[in-house]
Amino acid sequence: MISFQGAYSQVLEGHVYDMQNNALQAATVYLDGSTVATTTDAEGYFKINGNANSRATLIVSYMGYKTIRLENPFQHKKIKVLMEEDAITMPEVVLQKGPFTRKEMMKAFKEQFLGNTNAGSSCKILNEDDINLYYDIATNTLNATSHKPIKIKNSYLGYEVFFELADFNVVYRRRSLSSFSIDKSYFSGTTFYKELSQSKKTDKRRLASYLGSTSHFVNTIANESWDKERLALFVDGFKVDPKKYFAVSDTLGVKKITVLKEPMKQVPIYKKATPEVSRKGQTIMIGSKEENIIGYNETEVPFNVLFNDKHQSLADFTEKVIFVDENGNYSPVYGVMVGGYMSSLKVGDMLPIDYYQSVKGKY
């Protein structure tokens, strides 16, 4: 439970208590996806600096208590947070032997959670024992949970990442852990970052992870800078004008992207060929396929996105309105579903939400 005081501010302060109004010391308070984080003192007090225009979610986390999430936190000046104890249940003990060992499941988890890029492959999970893995043989699904934030050392991009896992599952088409058998995969959670390195090499690597990513794509739409960003939009194999599909406006200090229309593909309708039965009982189909096209139907398809004439991705907008703040943070994050290259960039290539602000106009 949260109570509020005040109006928009760039500094947010407050107190964190349990449901009996006892101060909680060392509760973690951070802006989701950022490097902005702090902890509460002995009085449960915290103070955090940010950007009043940021749409980042404020996260309050404390071991043994339910995590608190506050949208648009800087519309408030002071907050009081009451945290509810979390009845943590131990993972169900499966008596029968599963089809895969923990080592095999952990390998698949890392591939789908961290990724196989240079950045993803370099990541090291520092608390693997806190991750619970379970393969559901009824649905061929690999599931993962963790009651503690997953600590990730990303030496390649120079960050230590704390990922509070909300959901993780990989659905396979058959009983397998092979990436070639994946039907769909999904994970979600909150993050904050600690800087481990600041060097030209690290800066170059971070920029390479950003370019061609989902954040880069959404920011390109918001700034209408397709040529400058070396991104191109395609529908059904043809390059299209993004202005015919997206309208961009400024509202309340953020960019508002409105999807004007869905990408569509024309599918031909064929008239069935007329059969003719010969004297010997053989059936002969009269008329070629091309001669029997009688019209076209339209069907919805995803956008194709090409970065730098090299990396190909798919993008589907499940929400018709997306908001992008000046830090390049967009919401709702589930409003854009991606495939291809963009979907290959997992936690290992993720960057703080304010990264865009630090590099825009510099490349």
C-alpha positions as a printed NumPy array, in Angstrom:
array([[  0.   ,   0.   ,   0.   ],
       [  1.254,   3.486,  -0.864],
       [  0.105,   6.934,   0.246],
       [  1.165,  10.134,  -1.559],
       [  1.93 ,  13.766,  -0.96 ],
       [  2.804,  16.635,  -3.273],
       [  3.067,  17.062,  -7.043],
       [  5.6  ,  16.533,  -9.847],
       [  9.223,  16.642,  -8.681],
       [ 12.676,  15.485,  -9.75 ],
       [ 13.398,  14.264,  -6.234],
       [ 11.275,  11.624,  -4.571],
       [ 11.511,  10.806,  -0.894],
       [  9.567,   8.609,   1.454],
       [  9.506,   5.944,   4.12 ],
       [  9.126,   2.185,   3.931],
       [  7.319,   0.309,   6.712],
       [  5.764,  -3.07 ,   7.335],
       [  2.011,  -3.371,   7.868],
       [  2.496,  -2.643,  11.61 ],
       [  4.283,   0.654,  10.774],
       [  7.714,  -0.674,  11.765],
       [ 10.497,   0.923,   9.742],
       [ 12.232,  -1.424,   7.284],
       [ 15.957,  -0.741,   7.08 ],
       [ 17.97 ,  -1.683,   3.96 ],
       [ 14.927,  -2.003,   1.684],
       [ 16.029,  -1.548,  -1.923],
       [ 14.429,   1.338,  -3.819],
       [ 15.194,   1.803,  -7.5  ],
       [ 13.886,   2.956, -10.867],
       [ 13.206,  -0.093, -12.997],
       [ 15.823,  -0.606, -15.697],
       [ 18.09 ,   2.204, -14.51 ],
       [ 21.284,   2.836, -12.558],
       [ 19.287,   4.91 , -10.048],
       [ 18.987,   2.999,  -6.768],
       [ 19.235,   3.498,  -3.024],
       [ 18.43 ,   1.754,   0.266],
       [ 16.428,   2.863,   3.28 ],
       [ 18.102,   3.937,   6.534],
       [ 17.273,   2.85 ,  10.078],
       [ 14.124,   4.997,   9.991],
       [ 12.985,   3.437,   6.714],
       [ 13.724,   6.731,   4.942],
       [ 14.918,   6.994,   1.339],
       [ 15.587,   9.763,  -1.153],
       [ 16.002,   9.159,  -4.853],
       [ 16.81 ,  11.51 ,  -7.728],
       [ 15.399,  11.086, -11.181],
       [ 13.733,  12.836, -14.062],
       [ 10.223,  14.197, -13.602],
       [  9.474,  13.265, -17.213],
       [ 10.617,   9.675, -16.747],
       [  7.979,   6.975, -17.056],
       [ 10.163,   4.454, -15.255],
       [  8.473,   2.417, -12.539],
       [  9.644,   2.812,  -8.944],
       [ 10.411,  -0.552,  -7.333],
       [ 10.559,  -1.146,  -3.583],
       [ 11.941,  -4.556,  -2.664],
       [ 12.672,  -6.234,   0.659],
       [ 13.445,  -9.878,   1.318],
       [ 10.386, -11.735,   2.626],
       [  7.943,  -9.03 ,   1.504],
       [  5.891,  -8.513,  -1.653],
       [  7.589,  -6.164,  -4.105],
       [  5.906,  -2.779,  -4.567],
       [  5.669,  -1.143,  -8.014],
       [  4.658,   2.508,  -8.512],
       [  4.006,   3.878, -12.   ],
       [  4.98 ,   7.507, -12.799],
       [  6.524,   8.022,  -9.347],
       [  7.727,  11.598,  -9.887],
       [  4.223,  12.964,  -9.99 ],
       [  4.56 ,  12.689,  -6.207],
       [  6.985,  14.389,  -3.831],
       [  6.661,  12.13 ,  -0.801],
       [  5.363,   8.608,  -0.44 ],
       [  4.72 ,   6.181,   2.374],
       [  5.092,   2.522,   1.519],
       [  3.546,  -0.248,   3.607],
       [  4.941,  -3.644,   2.653],
       [  3.065,  -6.893,   3.078],
       [  4.836, -10.081,   4.078],
       [  5.14 , -12.621,   1.289],
       [  4.186, -16.181,   2.163],
       [  7.041, -17.858,   0.325],
       [  6.291, -21.464,  -0.493],
       [  9.009, -23.95 ,  -1.223],
       [  9.082, -25.344,  -4.776],
       [  7.046, -28.515,  -5.141],
       [  9.162, -31.626,  -4.798],
       [  8.833, -33.8  ,  -7.882],
       [  9.332, -37.422,  -6.845],
       [  9.698, -38.89 , -10.303],
       [ 12.899, -38.216, -12.179],
       [ 12.53 , -35.453, -14.773],
       [ 13.632, -35.853, -18.373],
       [ 16.562, -33.443, -17.943],
       [ 19.229, -32.768, -15.332],
       [ 19.533, -29.421, -13.575],
       [ 22.777, -28.809, -15.481],
       [ 20.955, -29.295, -18.811],
       [ 18.058, -27.068, -17.744],
       [ 20.42 , -24.355, -16.454],
       [ 22.226, -24.339, -19.814],
       [ 18.911, -23.85 , -21.652],
       [ 17.84 , -21.196, -19.138],
       [ 21.014, -19.174, -19.671],
       [ 20.653, -19.366, -23.449],
       [ 17.091, -18.026, -23.38 ],
       [ 17.601, -15.58 , -20.497],
       [ 21.065, -14.146, -21.17 ],
       [ 21.327, -14.799, -24.924],
       [ 24.08 , -16.163, -27.143],
       [ 25.577, -12.883, -28.357],
       [ 29.049, -11.753, -27.278],
       [ 27.474,  -9.868, -24.387],
       [ 25.13 , -12.681, -23.393],
       [ 27.813, -15.356, -23.531],
       [ 30.126, -13.295, -21.319],
       [ 27.543, -12.956, -18.515],
       [ 27.972, -14.894, -15.297],
       [ 25.103, -15.542, -12.883],
       [ 26.523, -15.127,  -9.385],
       [ 23.721, -16.873,  -7.483],
       [ 22.613, -19.812,  -9.627],
       [ 21.523, -21.774,  -6.541],
       [ 18.701, -19.258,  -5.959],
       [ 17.115, -20.17 ,  -9.309],
       [ 14.495, -22.935,  -9.288],
       [ 14.078, -24.827, -12.576],
       [ 11.277, -27.193, -13.544],
       [ 10.421, -28.9  , -16.828],
       [  6.689, -29.594, -17.242],
       [  6.461, -32.775, -19.33 ],
       [  2.729, -32.269, -19.91 ],
       [  3.307, -29.018, -21.826],
       [  7.005, -29.358, -22.742],
       [  7.713, -26.113, -20.908],
       [ 10.84 , -25.036, -19.037],
       [  9.923, -22.792, -16.082],
       [ 12.166, -20.751, -13.786],
       [ 11.535, -18.824, -10.557],
       [ 13.716, -17.055,  -8.009],
       [ 12.79 , -15.553,  -4.654],
       [ 15.934, -13.417,  -4.721],
       [ 17.095, -11.023,  -7.459],
       [ 19.314, -12.795,  -9.97 ],
       [ 22.782, -11.234,  -9.8  ],
       [ 24.491, -11.045, -13.175],
       [ 28.04 ,  -9.909, -13.844],
       [ 28.175,  -8.579, -17.405],
       [ 31.886,  -8.012, -17.985],
       [ 31.387,  -7.381, -21.698],
       [ 29.145,  -4.318, -21.191],
       [ 30.611,  -3.337, -17.833],
       [ 27.559,  -3.764, -15.589],
       [ 26.396,  -5.739, -12.612],
       [ 22.704,  -6.387, -13.172],
       [ 20.136,  -7.252, -10.506],
       [ 17.146,  -8.916, -12.167],
       [ 14.034,  -9.619, -10.09 ],
       [ 12.429, -12.392, -12.101],
       [  8.639, -12.194, -12.375],
       [  8.081, -14.846, -15.038],
       [ 10.094, -17.178, -17.249],
       [  8.947, -19.979, -19.517],
       [ 10.102, -21.594, -22.731],
       [  7.601, -23.756, -24.62 ],
       [  9.03 , -26.489, -26.872],
       [  7.259, -28.247, -29.731],
       [  8.37 , -31.603, -28.348],
       [ 10.131, -32.937, -25.261],
       [ 13.415, -31.195, -25.787],
       [ 15.705, -28.393, -24.625],
       [ 17.049, -27.678, -28.098],
       [ 16.755, -24.077, -29.279],
       [ 15.633, -25.482, -32.648],
       [ 12.526, -26.95 , -30.988],
       [ 11.34 , -23.747, -29.291],
       [  7.769, -22.717, -30.054],
       [  7.823, -19.552, -27.936],
       [  9.712, -18.077, -24.989],
       [  8.922, -15.315, -22.53 ],
       [ 10.451, -13.691, -19.471],
       [  9.738, -10.535, -17.499],
       [ 10.989,  -8.773, -14.399],
       [ 12.549,  -5.611, -13.036],
       [ 16.198,  -4.564, -13.113],
       [ 18.727,  -2.121, -11.836],
       [ 22.353,  -1.684, -12.843],
       [ 25.683,  -0.926, -11.216],
       [ 28.577,   0.427, -13.274],
       [ 31.612,  -1.851, -13.349],
       [ 33.563,  -0.187, -16.127],
       [ 33.784,   3.099, -18.001],
       [ 36.107,   2.912, -20.995],
       [ 36.049,   3.582, -24.722],
       [ 35.941,  -0.167, -25.389],
       [ 32.923,  -0.551, -23.095],
       [ 31.191,   2.453, -24.67 ],
       [ 31.68 ,   0.944, -28.128],
       [ 30.249,  -2.389, -27.03 ],
       [ 27.231,  -0.78 , -25.368],
       [ 26.455,   1.204, -28.489],
       [ 26.672,  -1.958, -30.61 ],
       [ 24.144,  -3.648, -28.287],
       [ 21.791,  -0.667, -28.507],
       [ 21.82 ,  -0.248, -32.29 ],
       [ 19.273,  -2.543, -33.899],
       [ 17.575,  -3.294, -30.572],
       [ 13.886,  -2.877, -29.734],
       [ 14.656,   0.358, -27.846],
       [ 16.525,   1.706, -30.874],
       [ 13.565,   0.805, -33.1  ],
       [ 10.983,   2.488, -30.841],
       [ 13.133,   5.618, -30.41 ],
       [ 13.566,   5.824, -34.181],
       [  9.781,   5.827, -34.613],
       [  9.397,   8.48 , -31.885],
       [ 12.028,  10.773, -33.409],
       [ 11.106,   9.994, -37.044],
       [ 14.804,   9.559, -37.799],
       [ 14.794,   6.429, -39.949],
       [ 17.527,   7.378, -42.42 ],
       [ 19.825,   8.75 , -39.726],
       [ 19.412,   5.609, -37.627],
       [ 19.919,   3.322, -40.657],
       [ 16.6  ,   1.592, -40.056],
       [ 14.073,   0.712, -42.747],
       [ 10.466,  -0.471, -42.476],
       [  9.016,  -3.154, -44.752],
       [  5.558,  -4.653, -45.245],
       [  5.122,  -7.839, -47.267],
       [  8.621,  -7.496, -48.71 ],
       [  8.236,  -3.865, -49.826],
       [  9.838,  -0.832, -48.205],
       [  7.151,   1.542, -46.917],
       [  6.871,   5.095, -45.616],
       [  6.691,   4.909, -41.782],
       [  4.477,   8.025, -41.712],
       [  1.691,   5.984, -43.298],
       [  1.736,   3.612, -40.326],
       [  2.77 ,   5.765, -37.344],
       [  1.709,   9.207, -36.121],
       [  3.969,  10.922, -33.582],
       [  2.953,  13.762, -31.283],
       [  4.195,  15.439, -28.099],
       [  2.054,  15.044, -25.011],
       [  2.83 ,  15.786, -21.359],
       [  6.563,  15.945, -22.059],
       [  6.729,  12.562, -23.8  ],
       [  6.382,  11.302, -27.35 ],
       [  3.126,   9.557, -28.223],
       [  3.283,   6.96 , -31.004],
       [ -0.071,   6.01 , -32.513],
       [ -0.318,   3.038, -34.862],
       [ -2.439,   4.323, -37.753],
       [ -3.016,   1.015, -39.504],
       [ -1.912,  -2.579, -39.43 ],
       [  0.542,  -3.991, -41.976],
       [ -1.423,  -6.172, -44.38 ],
       [ -0.543,  -8.753, -47.015],
       [ -2.621,  -9.592, -50.065],
       [ -3.331, -13.296, -50.397],
       [ -4.733, -14.519, -53.743],
       [ -8.003, -16.442, -53.883],
       [ -7.978, -19.31 , -56.389],
       [-10.986, -20.779, -58.096],
       [-10.882, -24.545, -57.938],
       [ -9.868, -26.14 , -61.209],
       [-12.692, -27.961, -63.027],
       [-12.188, -31.732, -63.162],
       [-12.863, -33.636, -66.386],
       [-13.154, -37.403, -66.361],
       [-11.703, -39.17 , -69.395],
       [-13.04 , -42.378, -70.939],
       [-10.323, -44.367, -69.158],
       [-11.447, -43.045, -65.741],
       [ -8.509, -40.694, -65.303],
       [ -9.272, -37.285, -63.751],
       [ -7.738, -34.313, -65.514],
       [ -7.688, -30.872, -63.852],
       [ -8.401, -28.119, -66.359],
       [ -6.978, -24.625, -65.929],
       [ -3.679, -23.493, -64.427],
       [ -3.319, -21.919, -60.971],
       [ -2.589, -18.493, -62.443],
       [ -5.672, -18.606, -64.66 ],
       [ -7.942, -19.295, -61.69 ],
       [ -7.125, -16.313, -59.414],
       [-10.506, -14.677, -58.798],
       [ -9.582, -12.102, -56.168],
       [ -7.502, -11.247, -53.126],
       [ -7.942, -11.309, -49.373],
       [ -5.937,  -9.189, -46.948],
       [ -4.344, -10.725, -43.885],
       [ -2.437,  -9.031, -41.073],
       [  1.333,  -9.573, -40.967],
       [  4.119,  -8.208, -38.732],
       [  6.356,  -5.344, -39.779],
       [  9.792,  -6.255, -41.096],
       [ 12.595,  -4.073, -39.788],
       [ 16.055,  -3.916, -41.332],
       [ 18.997,  -2.29 , -39.549],
       [ 22.094,  -1.237, -41.463],
       [ 21.126,  -3.51 , -44.398],
       [ 22.18 ,  -6.423, -42.194],
       [ 20.034,  -7.3  , -39.167],
       [ 16.454,  -8.378, -39.896],
       [ 13.672,  -8.347, -37.31 ],
       [  9.911,  -8.706, -37.005],
       [  7.752,  -6.3  , -34.981],
       [  4.107,  -6.547, -33.982],
       [  2.293,  -3.825, -32.024],
       [ -0.118,  -5.317, -29.508],
       [ -0.933,  -1.813, -28.229],
       [ -1.988,   0.977, -30.607],
       [ -0.479,   3.754, -28.469],
       [  3.101,   3.733, -27.13 ],
       [  4.643,   6.487, -24.973],
       [  8.374,   7.275, -25.102],
       [ 10.061,   9.575, -22.571],
       [ 13.167,  11.669, -23.191],
       [ 15.365,   8.905, -21.8  ],
       [ 14.112,   6.566, -24.523],
       [ 12.097,   4.522, -22.044],
       [  8.863,   3.286, -23.635],
       [  5.637,   1.953, -22.178],
       [  3.881,  -0.327, -22.119],
       [  6.866,  -2.589, -22.749],
       [  4.546,  -5.444, -23.74 ],
       [  3.054,  -3.206, -26.44 ],
       [  5.793,  -4.199, -28.915],
       [  6.479,  -7.88 , -29.622],
       [  9.569,  -8.677, -31.682],
       [ 11.24 , -11.543, -33.488],
       [ 14.411, -12.147, -35.463],
       [ 17.495, -10.131, -34.524],
       [ 15.746,  -7.956, -31.931],
       [ 14.457, -11.002, -30.073],
       [ 17.98 , -12.463, -29.92 ],
       [ 19.075,  -9.539, -27.709],
       [ 18.184, -10.778, -24.242],
       [ 19.299,  -9.763, -20.736],
       [ 22.96 ,  -9.911, -21.755],
       [ 22.429,  -7.033, -24.191],
       [ 20.001,  -5.01 , -22.087],
       [ 21.073,  -1.48 , -21.159],
       [ 19.841,   0.979, -18.526],
       [ 16.762,   2.898, -19.634],
       [ 18.658,   6.195, -19.467],
       [ 21.383,   4.922, -21.814],
       [ 19.728,   6.544, -24.846],
       [ 19.892,   9.964, -23.183],
       [ 23.668,   9.621, -22.832],
       [ 24.35 ,   8.764, -26.475],
       [ 21.665,  10.437, -28.574],
       [ 23.199,  12.715, -31.15 ],
       [ 26.668,  11.212, -30.623],
       [ 26.672,   8.51 , -33.31 ]])
